[in-house]
Structure formats: C-alpha cells, structure tokens
Amino acid sequence: MTLIFPGFWRRFVSLLYEFLILLAVIFIASFIFHLIFRDANSFYFIPLYQFYLLIIMGYYFIWFWTHGGQTLAMQTWKIRVVTVDGNTLDKRKAITRYLIAVIGIMLFGIGILWALIDRDHQFLHDRLAGTRIIRIEN
C-alpha cells in the first residue's frame, strides 16, 4: 500500500476547520462546567477549569484518532492520521500525539511551524509520536 502525504496547506486548512469545531466543543463543555460550578470565576476554579478543558479536548481527539483515524475536519479534507506503518493509532500512541501536540502549540506553535522546515513536512508531534498524516484517495 502506497501512502500519499497531503501538503502543508491542506493540513493547515484542516487545522483551521478543526479549530472552529473545537470552539463548539469547548463552548458546550464550558456551559456544562459553569452549570455544575456556579462560582467558576474563583481563583481556585481556574486551574480546574483549564484542566477540564484539556481533558475534554483530549477525549475528542483521542476518540476520533483511535476510531478510524479521522476527526470531523480530517474527514472533510480527506486526511487520516496513522502510525508510520500505516496502521490505526492505539490509545497510547494517540495520547502521546495529543500531549506532544499540546506542548508544541503552547510553545508558540512550534509543533505546527516545524512542518515548514521538516524534510517530509510533518508536524513535530507526528515526528515525535511516530505517526503520519496521509491523504485518502477515492
């Protein structure tokens, strides 16, 4: 099986679309959090709220990556995340990819910008987690 790798711009536009979907997920999760904790603006709730959102986003990505390898945005742009062997991600690899991606994005987006200088145009979290993004041909 020959793997076809999408270009940087296809992956980048998919990330923008993913951001919009993630905003909706965060909005719903935030609404639920604020229903449960009425005084969520207290200083001790802020770290709890941030951790909660990190878990919710992680669950979103990890579930989709381990169940078909595609989030909703990836389905639209016909790309899939797989291991370097071309297999579906297991939970451990998906969690590793998610955590490295979060760190790379928190460091001024270096994990995404890495693709501009990488010889295979991979994101840093894909390179470190042993995953690849492939293009799906119909």
Helices and strands as residue ranges (DSSP letters): H 8-36, H 45-66, H 72-76, E 79-83, H 91-106, H 110-113, G 114-116, H 124-129, E 131-135
